Amino acid sequence: DNYIVGAGDQLAISVYGGVSSYNESFTISEDGYIDVYGIGKIFLKGLTFDNARRLLRQRYSSYINLANSKFDVSLVYSKSIKVNIVGEVFDPGSYNISSINTAFNALAAAGGPNDLGSVRNITVKRAGNVVTTLDIYKFLMDPSATDDTYLSTNDYIVVAPIGKVVEVLGEVKRPFKYELLPEESLEDLFKYAGGLKPTAYTRTIKVNRYSNNENVIIDLNLDSLRLKGSKFELLDGDLITITRIPEIIDNIVTIEGAVRIPGSYELMEGIRISDLIDKAKGLNYEA
Protein backbone atom coordinates (compact mmCIF):
# COMPACT_ATOMS: atom_id res chain seq x y z
CA ASP A 1 0.00 0.00 0.00
CA ASN A 2 2.98 2.36 0.51
CA TYR A 3 4.44 1.67 -2.93
CA ILE A 4 4.85 4.92 -4.90
CA VAL A 5 3.36 4.61 -8.38
CA GLY A 6 5.04 6.36 -11.28
CA ALA A 7 5.72 6.51 -14.99
CA GLY A 8 6.10 3.03 -16.50
CA ASP A 9 3.98 1.22 -13.92
CA GLN A 10 1.21 -0.90 -15.43
CA LEU A 11 -2.06 -1.13 -13.50
CA ALA A 12 -4.94 -3.57 -14.02
CA ILE A 13 -8.36 -2.22 -13.02
CA SER A 14 -11.24 -4.65 -12.57
CA VAL A 15 -14.90 -4.38 -11.59
CA TYR A 16 -16.76 -7.63 -10.96
CA GLY A 17 -19.35 -9.41 -8.86
CA GLY A 18 -22.18 -6.91 -9.30
CA VAL A 19 -24.25 -5.24 -11.98
CA SER A 20 -21.12 -4.06 -13.82
CA SER A 21 -18.16 -5.88 -15.31
CA TYR A 22 -14.92 -4.19 -16.37
CA ASN A 23 -11.29 -5.21 -16.91
CA GLU A 24 -8.61 -2.97 -18.43
CA SER A 25 -4.87 -2.37 -18.07
CA PHE A 26 -3.14 1.00 -18.24
CA THR A 27 0.49 2.12 -18.27
CA ILE A 28 1.22 5.38 -16.50
CA SER A 29 2.65 7.87 -19.00
CA GLU A 30 5.85 9.87 -18.59
CA ASP A 31 3.81 12.86 -17.44
CA GLY A 32 2.09 10.72 -14.79
CA TYR A 33 -1.37 10.07 -16.26
CA ILE A 34 -3.53 7.20 -17.40
CA ASP A 35 -6.18 7.99 -20.02
CA VAL A 36 -9.44 6.15 -19.37
CA TYR A 37 -12.21 6.06 -21.97
CA GLY A 38 -15.30 7.84 -20.65
CA ILE A 39 -13.45 9.32 -17.68
CA GLY A 40 -10.44 11.11 -19.12
CA LYS A 41 -6.95 11.60 -17.74
CA ILE A 42 -6.23 10.63 -14.15
CA PHE A 43 -2.96 11.83 -12.59
CA LEU A 44 -1.37 9.08 -10.46
CA LYS A 45 2.38 9.75 -10.45
CA GLY A 46 3.78 10.16 -6.93
CA LEU A 47 0.76 8.71 -5.11
CA THR A 48 1.03 5.73 -2.82
CA PHE A 49 -0.64 2.63 -4.23
CA ASP A 50 -3.37 2.90 -1.59
CA ASN A 51 -4.13 6.54 -2.44
CA ALA A 52 -4.06 5.77 -6.17
CA ARG A 53 -6.60 2.99 -5.63
CA ARG A 54 -8.88 5.34 -3.68
CA LEU A 55 -8.66 8.02 -6.38
CA LEU A 56 -9.40 5.52 -9.14
CA ARG A 57 -12.43 4.18 -7.31
CA GLN A 58 -13.72 7.72 -6.84
CA ARG A 59 -13.27 8.60 -10.53
CA TYR A 60 -14.68 5.28 -11.78
CA SER A 61 -17.79 5.62 -9.61
CA SER A 62 -18.89 8.51 -11.85
CA TYR A 63 -18.67 6.28 -14.93
CA ILE A 64 -19.52 2.74 -13.76
CA ASN A 65 -22.17 1.59 -11.30
CA LEU A 66 -20.08 0.14 -8.48
CA ALA A 67 -23.05 -0.83 -6.33
CA ASN A 68 -22.57 -4.36 -4.93
CA SER A 69 -19.44 -4.71 -7.09
CA LYS A 70 -15.83 -5.44 -6.25
CA PHE A 71 -13.37 -2.78 -7.41
CA ASP A 72 -9.79 -4.02 -7.69
CA VAL A 73 -6.52 -2.40 -8.73
CA SER A 74 -3.37 -4.48 -9.10
CA LEU A 75 0.19 -3.75 -10.15
CA VAL A 76 0.87 -5.82 -13.27
CA TYR A 77 4.32 -4.45 -14.08
CA SER A 78 6.59 -2.21 -12.02
CA LYS A 79 8.84 0.42 -13.50
CA SER A 80 12.63 0.24 -13.39
CA ILE A 81 14.39 2.85 -11.27
CA LYS A 82 17.99 3.88 -10.63
CA VAL A 83 19.10 4.01 -7.00
CA ASN A 84 22.48 5.02 -5.63
CA ILE A 85 23.96 2.96 -2.82
CA VAL A 86 26.92 4.61 -1.13
CA GLY A 87 28.93 4.57 2.07
CA GLU A 88 30.21 1.48 3.84
CA VAL A 89 28.89 -1.24 1.52
CA PHE A 90 30.79 -3.95 -0.32
CA ASP A 91 29.84 -2.75 -3.83
CA PRO A 92 28.85 0.94 -3.84
CA GLY A 93 27.38 2.36 -7.03
CA SER A 94 24.23 2.99 -9.03
CA TYR A 95 21.80 0.13 -9.60
CA ASN A 96 18.82 -0.29 -11.91
CA ILE A 97 16.21 -2.29 -10.02
CA SER A 98 12.50 -2.91 -10.14
CA SER A 99 10.69 -0.24 -8.15
CA ILE A 100 8.76 -2.94 -6.28
CA ASN A 101 11.97 -3.62 -4.34
CA THR A 102 12.26 -2.13 -0.87
CA ALA A 103 15.33 -0.41 0.54
CA PHE A 104 16.53 -3.67 2.11
CA ASN A 105 16.26 -5.49 -1.21
CA ALA A 106 18.25 -2.75 -2.91
CA LEU A 107 20.90 -2.84 -0.18
CA ALA A 108 21.38 -6.56 -0.83
CA ALA A 109 22.24 -5.74 -4.46
CA ALA A 110 25.29 -3.84 -3.19
CA GLY A 111 26.36 -6.75 -0.98
CA GLY A 112 25.08 -5.16 2.22
CA PRO A 113 27.12 -3.25 4.83
CA ASN A 114 30.81 -4.11 4.88
CA ASP A 115 32.85 -4.76 8.03
CA LEU A 116 33.11 -1.02 8.67
CA GLY A 117 29.44 -0.32 7.95
CA SER A 118 26.65 0.31 10.40
CA VAL A 119 23.65 -2.01 10.52
CA ARG A 120 21.81 0.46 12.77
CA ASN A 121 22.17 3.72 10.82
CA ILE A 122 21.18 3.26 7.17
CA THR A 123 19.45 6.30 5.69
CA VAL A 124 17.33 6.65 2.58
CA LYS A 125 17.64 10.12 1.05
CA ARG A 126 15.39 11.67 -1.58
CA ALA A 127 16.14 15.09 -3.10
CA GLY A 128 18.61 15.74 -0.28
CA ASN A 129 16.16 14.93 2.51
CA VAL A 130 16.18 11.86 4.77
CA VAL A 131 13.08 9.79 4.04
CA THR A 132 13.71 7.13 6.66
CA THR A 133 16.43 5.49 8.74
CA LEU A 134 16.71 1.70 8.71
CA ASP A 135 17.82 -0.39 11.67
CA ILE A 136 18.48 -4.04 10.84
CA TYR A 137 18.31 -5.01 14.54
CA LYS A 138 14.65 -3.94 14.54
CA PHE A 139 13.86 -6.64 12.00
CA LEU A 140 16.03 -9.25 13.72
CA MET A 141 14.34 -8.66 17.08
CA ASP A 142 10.77 -8.42 15.74
CA PRO A 143 9.92 -11.10 13.13
CA SER A 144 6.61 -9.35 12.41
CA ALA A 145 8.35 -6.12 11.39
CA THR A 146 8.29 -5.38 7.66
CA ASP A 147 10.28 -3.04 5.47
CA ASP A 148 7.76 -0.92 3.60
CA THR A 149 10.26 1.70 2.45
CA TYR A 150 9.79 1.79 -1.32
CA LEU A 151 12.25 3.71 -3.44
CA SER A 152 12.00 6.34 -6.15
CA THR A 153 14.43 6.96 -8.99
CA ASN A 154 17.64 8.74 -7.93
CA ASP A 155 17.14 7.87 -4.26
CA TYR A 156 20.31 7.42 -2.21
CA ILE A 157 20.85 4.65 0.33
CA VAL A 158 23.66 5.73 2.64
CA VAL A 159 25.34 3.26 5.02
CA ALA A 160 27.12 5.19 7.78
CA PRO A 161 30.33 4.01 9.46
CA ILE A 162 29.76 1.55 12.27
CA GLY A 163 28.94 3.07 15.64
CA LYS A 164 29.65 1.89 19.18
CA VAL A 165 30.51 -1.82 19.30
CA VAL A 166 30.39 -3.81 22.54
CA GLU A 167 31.17 -7.51 22.95
CA VAL A 168 29.46 -9.73 25.50
CA LEU A 169 30.79 -13.16 26.49
CA GLY A 170 29.88 -15.84 28.98
CA GLU A 171 26.43 -16.64 30.34
CA VAL A 172 24.26 -15.06 27.64
CA LYS A 173 22.36 -16.96 24.97
CA ARG A 174 24.05 -15.29 21.98
CA PRO A 175 27.58 -14.16 22.92
CA PHE A 176 28.80 -11.83 20.16
CA LYS A 177 29.78 -8.28 19.24
CA TYR A 178 26.83 -5.87 18.95
CA GLU A 179 26.48 -2.36 17.59
CA LEU A 180 24.67 -0.10 20.05
CA LEU A 181 22.99 3.24 19.54
CA PRO A 182 24.26 6.12 21.73
CA GLU A 183 21.28 5.94 24.11
CA GLU A 184 21.31 2.15 24.53
CA SER A 185 22.43 0.52 27.77
CA LEU A 186 23.53 -2.76 29.30
CA GLU A 187 19.95 -4.07 29.30
CA ASP A 188 19.67 -3.42 25.55
CA LEU A 189 22.90 -5.36 25.02
CA PHE A 190 21.48 -8.32 26.95
CA LYS A 191 18.29 -8.15 24.89
CA TYR A 192 20.24 -8.39 21.62
CA ALA A 193 22.29 -11.23 23.11
CA GLY A 194 19.09 -13.21 23.73
CA GLY A 195 19.02 -12.53 27.46
CA LEU A 196 20.99 -13.93 30.37
CA LYS A 197 21.17 -17.66 30.97
CA PRO A 198 19.67 -18.97 34.24
CA THR A 199 23.25 -19.74 35.30
CA ALA A 200 24.41 -16.10 34.97
CA TYR A 201 26.04 -14.67 38.10
CA THR A 202 24.62 -11.15 38.26
CA ARG A 203 26.29 -9.89 41.43
CA THR A 204 29.61 -9.34 39.67
CA ILE A 205 29.81 -8.54 35.97
CA LYS A 206 33.23 -7.79 34.50
CA VAL A 207 33.70 -4.84 32.13
CA ASN A 208 37.04 -4.61 30.32
CA ARG A 209 37.55 -1.09 29.03
CA TYR A 210 40.30 0.81 27.25
CA SER A 211 40.69 4.17 28.96
CA ASN A 212 43.57 6.68 28.93
CA ASN A 213 45.93 4.21 27.26
CA GLU A 214 45.13 1.55 29.83
CA ASN A 215 43.04 -1.60 29.91
CA VAL A 216 40.97 -1.39 33.08
CA ILE A 217 38.45 -3.72 34.71
CA ILE A 218 35.19 -2.51 36.22
CA ASP A 219 33.08 -4.74 38.47
CA LEU A 220 29.33 -4.18 38.26
CA ASN A 221 26.59 -5.51 40.52
CA LEU A 222 23.72 -5.97 38.06
CA ASP A 223 21.25 -6.77 40.85
CA SER A 224 22.03 -3.45 42.52
CA LEU A 225 21.80 -1.50 39.24
CA ARG A 226 18.40 -3.01 38.51
CA LEU A 227 17.14 -2.36 42.02
CA LYS A 228 18.11 1.32 41.79
CA GLY A 229 16.92 1.67 38.20
CA SER A 230 20.40 2.88 37.27
CA LYS A 231 22.01 2.66 33.85
CA PHE A 232 25.67 1.96 33.19
CA GLU A 233 27.03 3.78 30.14
CA LEU A 234 28.81 1.48 27.73
CA LEU A 235 31.69 2.73 25.58
CA ASP A 236 32.97 1.65 22.20
CA GLY A 237 35.27 -1.35 22.58
CA ASP A 238 33.92 -2.50 25.96
CA LEU A 239 34.05 -6.23 26.67
CA ILE A 240 31.38 -7.56 29.04
CA THR A 241 31.91 -10.94 30.69
CA ILE A 242 29.10 -12.71 32.54
CA THR A 243 30.45 -15.47 34.75
CA ARG A 244 28.65 -18.64 35.78
CA ILE A 245 27.07 -19.10 39.20
CA PRO A 246 29.49 -21.16 41.35
CA GLU A 247 28.54 -24.82 41.63
CA ILE A 248 28.96 -24.71 45.42
CA ILE A 249 25.57 -24.96 47.14
CA ASP A 250 25.22 -22.71 50.18
CA ASN A 251 21.91 -23.83 51.72
CA ILE A 252 22.76 -27.48 52.19
CA VAL A 253 23.00 -29.88 55.11
CA THR A 254 24.10 -33.51 54.88
CA ILE A 255 22.97 -36.45 57.00
CA GLU A 256 24.73 -39.82 56.85
CA GLY A 257 24.80 -43.05 58.78
CA ALA A 258 21.89 -45.03 60.23
CA VAL A 259 19.01 -43.26 58.49
CA ARG A 260 16.79 -44.69 55.78
CA ILE A 261 17.66 -42.05 53.11
CA PRO A 262 21.06 -40.49 53.82
CA GLY A 263 22.08 -37.52 51.68
CA SER A 264 21.96 -33.76 51.27
CA TYR A 265 18.89 -31.65 52.10
CA GLU A 266 17.85 -28.01 52.05
CA LEU A 267 19.13 -26.09 55.05
CA MET A 268 16.14 -24.03 56.15
CA GLU A 269 16.15 -21.44 58.89
CA GLY A 270 15.28 -22.96 62.26
CA ILE A 271 15.65 -26.58 61.11
CA ARG A 272 16.37 -29.06 63.92
CA ILE A 273 18.18 -32.40 63.89
CA SER A 274 14.86 -34.16 64.44
CA ASP A 275 13.44 -32.39 61.38
CA LEU A 276 16.40 -33.55 59.32
CA ILE A 277 15.92 -37.15 60.51
CA ASP A 278 12.27 -36.92 59.48
CA LYS A 279 13.34 -35.76 56.00
CA ALA A 280 15.64 -38.80 55.85
CA LYS A 281 12.59 -41.00 56.63
CA GLY A 282 13.76 -41.77 60.16
CA LEU A 283 16.37 -43.99 61.74
CA ASN A 284 16.94 -47.50 60.44
CA TYR A 285 17.18 -50.66 62.50
CA GLU A 286 20.95 -50.20 63.10
CA ALA A 287 20.44 -46.99 65.10
PyMOL commands that set and color helices and strands:
alter all, ss='L'
color gray80, all
select helices_A, chain A and resi 49-60+103-109+136-141+186-192+222-228+273-279
alter helices_A, ss='H'
color red, helices_A
select strands_A, chain A and resi 10-16+22-27+33-36+40-43+70-77+80-87+93-98+117-126+129-134+156-161+164-170+176-180+200-211+214-220+239-244+252-255+263-266
alter strands_A, ss='S'
color yellow, strands_A
deselect
rebuild
show_as cartoon
